[in-house]
Amino acid sequence: MKLAALQLSTLPMSEAKLDYYFRICENKGVELILLSEYALNSFFKELEVTPTLMIKEQTNHKIKVLKSLCKKYNLSIVAPIILVKNNKLLKSVAKFSPKSVHYYHQQFLINYRHWNEEKFFDNQIAPYSVPVFTLNRIKFAIISGFEAHFDPVWLEAMSKNVDVVLMPSSSTFDSSQRWQELLKMRAFLNSMYILRANRVGSYSDKKLSWTFYGHSKLVNPFGEIVLSLGHKEEILICDIDKQEVLDAKKLWGWKRDLTKRDMI
C-alpha cells in the first residue's frame, strides 16, 4: 500500500497547492495522505491572537476543500485541524475519505510556559483511547506528536494490533536528533511502521523564534528509517507491507511476552 506524508507550513486559502499534491499522489498510486500539524490552520502562537470566528472560517473552508479533493481523486487523508464548537476550540485530527469524515480530539496537549496548548484549547481530559481505523486490511492509529512521549499511548496501540502509526507533528528548536531516536525506538518496540509528517516554516515573537525543520520520515517495524525528507516543503511517498509487520512481531515477540503477564 502506498502512503504519502506532506510536510507543509500553513496552507493558503486557495486549494491550488493541495490539488497539485493530490494529483501527484493519484498518479503515484497513493491511497492515504498524512498532513503535518498546523497545515490547515495557522500555527498555535498565531491562533492565540486570532478571533474565534476567523479560526472557524478558516477551518470550515479547509474542510470543504478536502471533502471535494478526496472525492475528486478518490483518496483518503489524515489531517490535524482546529474545530470550533459552541465557541470552544478543539485541537483535533480529521480522517477524510471520499464518502465520510471522522474527527478525533487530541488527548495529550503541550503544556509548557512558552507553548501551552492545554490551557488554550478546550479539549476534555479523559481516559486515553487511541483512534484507529482500517483501510485495505491495514490497521492505522493516529498519534499526534506530543502524544508520542507517553507509554500508555503505545500500549494502547499495541493492544489494538495497529500496523501503522500516522504521526502529524510540529516539532521545532533542536529536537530533530531526539525525535529520530524516539521514533526508531517506538517503531521497534511496538513492531509497527511510523509515518511522521512534521511541519516546516517559521514563526517569531518578541521572545522566541520557532523554526520547524521538517525531516518527515517513515520508520519500519524493525526500527529502521526507510525514507526521510529535508527541511523544506516536500512530499514523501512510501510503500508499507503488512507482511513486514507480521515478520517483526514473530521475530521479536514483544507483544507475546507482555500478553503472558496480562499487561495488555
N, C-alpha and C positions, 0 to 999 in steps of 0.2 A: 504494500500500500504506500502511495506517495503522499507525503505531508509537506507543508511549507511553513516557514516562520518569517514574518515581516518585522524587521527592526526599523521603527519609524520614530520621528518626533510627532507632535500633534498635527493631524491631517487638516488641510483646509476644508472649508465647507463644500467646495466643488467635489464631485465624485470622480473626477478625471484620473487622479493618481490611483485610487483603489481599482477603478476599471482597468487601468493599464496592468496592474499586478494580477488581477483576476484573470485577465486574458492570457497572461504568461502561464499562470497555473493551469488553466484549461488546456492549453497547448501541450503542457508537460505531463498531463495526466494526473495532476494533484487532485485529491479528494477532500482534503481538510486543510484550512489555513489558520495559523495562530498569529494574533497581533500582540505587540508589546503593550505594556501599561501606558496609560495617558497618551494613546494614539488617537482615539476617538474624541476625547475631551482634553482640555488644557491641563498642563501639569498642576499638581496639587497646590503649589505655592501661588499659582495664578488663580486657582479656584477659590482660595481663601478670600480673595478680594473681588470676586465676581458675583454679581447679583444672582440669586437662585433662579429667577426667571430666565436669565441668559443661559445658565447651565442647562436648564430644561429644554430650551430651544435648540441648543447645540446637540444634546442627546437625541431628541426626537428626530432631528434632521438626519443624524448618522444612522439611527435605527431604520428609517425609511430607505436610505441609500443601500444599506447592507441587505435588507429584505429583497430589494429589487435586484441587486447583483447576484445574490445566491440563486435566485430563480433564473436569471439570465444565463449564468454559467453552470448551473447545476452543481454548485459547490457548497460545502459547509464551512463555517468559520467560528472560531472561538475568540472573543474579543472583550477585554475589560471595558467597562462602561459605568458612568455615574447615573444612577436612576434617581428621579425626583418623584416622590410620592407624598401627598399631603404636606407639601413644603419641607419634607425631610429628604436629606441627601444620603443615598445608599451606595457604597462602593461595591460594585458587582462585576460579574463576568457573564456575558451573553453567549449562548450557543445558537447560532443561526443555521438553519438548513433551508432548502428550497421550499419546504412545507410548514415549518414551525420555528418558534423562537422560545428558548428557555433561559431563565435568569437564575443565577446563583449569587448569593450575597457573601462577600468575603468575611471570614470568621476570626482571623487574627489581623489586627491593624497596627501599623507602626505607631509607636507612642513616645518618640524621642522629643526633646525640647525643641529642636530645630525643624522637626518634621513629625507633627502629631496628627496623624490621620484618625486615630481612635477618638480624639477629642472633637474633631471637626465633623466627621461623618456620624450618621445616626444608626449604624449597624448594631443590631442587638447582640449581646454576649450570651451565647447559648452553647449547649453541648456540641462538640465538633462532629461534623459528618462530611466526609469528603464527597464532593459532587462527582458522579460518574455517569458515563453514557457509553453505548456500544455502537460502533459503526463498522459494518462489514466484518463482524465476528471478532473485532478487536475492541477490548475494553479500555476506555480512556478515563483518566481522572484529571481534574483541573485543580492545580495547587498554585496559588499566587506566590510571588517571590518571597514575601516576608513569612508566609506560612511554612516555607521550606525549612525553617530553622527549628521546628518543633517536632519531637519524636512521635507524639500521638498521631500526627498527621500521616506519617509514613506507616505506622502500624495499621491505621485505618485503611490506607491504600492497599497494603499487603493483604489484609483480611478480605478485601473485596476483589482479589485476584486481578488487579489492574495490570495491564500490559504496557501502557504508555502514559506518562505524566506530561501534561501540557502546562508549561510554566511561563506565564507572562510576568515581566518584571520591569522595574525602572531603577536599576542599581547604578550607583554613581560613586564619586570620590575614588579612593584607591582600593576598591574591593574586588577587582577582576580576578586576581590570582586566588583569593579566598573562595570566591564563587566557583571557580573551576574545580577546586579540590572538593568543595561541598557537593557539587553535582555528581562528580565521579564516585564519591563515596556513597551517596544516596542511591544512585542507579545500581551500583554493585551489590550493596547490602540488601536491596529490595528486588533484585533481578528484574528490573524494568528499564525501558527506554525513558529518557527525559529529553523533551524538546523544549528549549528555553528561547523565548523571544524577548530580548532586552531593548529598552528604549535608547535612542540616540538624540543628539541635540544638546542644548544647554539652557540654563536659567541662572540669573544672578539677582541678588538683592543687596542691601547695604552691608550684610554680614557675611554671606557665603556665596560661592559660585558652585552650581551643580553642573557637572559635565557627565552626560550619560554616554557610556563608552561602547554600547552595543555588545559585541562578542557573543551574539546568539549562537547556540550550538545544539547539536544532537549528541547525546551520550548513550551508548548501548548498554544492555543488561550486564555486561562484564566490566563496566566502569571505564570504558574506553571512549575518548572523544572521537567521533566519526567525522564530523564536519564542524567548522567554526567560522563565523564571519568576522569582519573587521570592525571599525568604529564609525562607519558612515551608514547612511540609509542603504540597506541591501535586502535581498531575499535569499533565504536558504531553502533549497528543495532537496528532500531526502527520502530514502526508502526505509521502511520498517518491516520486519519479518517476524511474525508470531512464533515461528519455529525457534528463532534465536532466544526468545523469552523462555520457551519451554526447555531449551538446552541449558540455559543458565540456572534455572530452577532445579533441574535434575542434577547438574554437576555440583552445585554448592549446597543446596538443601536448607537454606536459612529458614524458610517458612516451615518446612517439615520439623525442624528442631524446635521451633517456637511452639508449634501446634502440640507437640508431645508434652509441653509444660503448661498447656492451657493459657498461653499468653496472648493468643489472638483467636 
